[in-house]
């Protein structure tokens, strides 16, 4: 047995003895004063986060593990502290609870903290840029989506049109019964509901510990994401069906009073408003200090995100209710005139347009050089993002007013035939479909290996592999690894803080 292995074994025995003594005393206490701190304590696969620690030996080499794989070798300072070090969440780490463990090579002292991997979908456009793509999904893929099945359904009124946001294991969705709901995203158990003054067709956005949603009572609401308690509300001049977008501590939302509003996300204080030529029914997107939003006057507007000053506007041939997607300096948008547009995001000059067979009320998804968008002609289209050339199209059973969601090579879309479809994003090949009880206007959400969509039958549907009876969902909560299972990687060099 190597010296290092003897150190690890001796530490395990010491830790086990202390734990046994603590149990006899009726309390649970750590074996020693070692601690590690994580910032943040949850993140997506592939993220770069930070870890620090204290209470180890002076100038001691400390092995730091993600579950049972060593990810970092740190060296303490003369006081036994580990300075902040960067570490990377493994790209293959599945959603759920994992463990970060630090073990001193000289003393065998150790500390553990839990870390949650999650692939949240925080708002209507996924992120502030409106791309509608979850780049971190690593459970569902083209090879296994055929095994998706209904894991749970939840009743949420009679005709919901809100899309779900899924954050920290909670699915948030609005409904025509005037309520915002929060469900356990894995099981469908109701956590809380909060009531507004009218129908909620707005899709919620989650940020800063709050859930933001508009209501047809003309108000934007902020609710505490954990409890559902109202934090603040702000009144516009008409009903709101637009979905909020949150960026840099500001909530942006349109209203049927023809205005785009910007509110402080913490306090609800009005920062500015800007007037378009007609009602605003679609969401905004935010990129590079600019807010983009469409209006029923047929124009796409670009405003300075800090001041509300108009940067430019572009006239399409029909009203614009879709969420703009901003990717690589280009903004993509659909119009009721049946066209999809690509515009220079800085100056609003058209780069290309493509014509579908009907009005376009669907918001685009843009990933890997392809624009995915639905049309009232019942088709889902895939266009080359640079040229506008058609890559492929597929026909569903009815009108498409919903927006696609793309994740890990799969494009998901709902249709007014009441079916949600999954297609291979590369070639449009059909991979899976499921039938709900009525038409679908809401856009699907993909997060943590599950697909969520609301239907006009008054239900929120959640789909999972094998209806959730799959190992990737069964191990969302785990026990920490025992120290005896951790083995140093002697190829690692000490990392600089």
Secondary structure, 3 states (H helix, E strand, C coil): CCHHHHHHHHHHHHHHHHHHHHHHCCCCCCCCCCEEEEECCEECCCCEEEEEEECCCCCCEEEEEECCEEEEEEECCCCCCEEEEEEECCCCCCCEEEEEEEEECCCCCEEEEEEEECCCECECCECCCCCCEECCCCCCCCCCHHHEEEEEEEECCCCCCCCCEEECCEEEEECCCCEEEEEECCCCCEEEEEECCCCCCCCCEEECCEEEEECCCCEEEEEECCCCCEEEEEECCCCCCCCCEEECCEEEEECCCCEEEEEECCCCCEEEEEECCCCCCCCCEEECCEEEEECCCCEEEEEECCCCCEEEEEECCCCCCCCCEEECCEEEEECCCCEEEEEECCCCCEEEEEECCCCCCCCCEEECCEEEEECCCCEEEEEECCCCCEEEEEECCCCCCCCCEEECCEEEEECCCCEEEEEECCCCCEEEEEECCCCCCCCCEEECCEEEEEECCCEEEEEEEHHHCCHHHHCCCCCCCCHHHCCCCCCCCCCCC
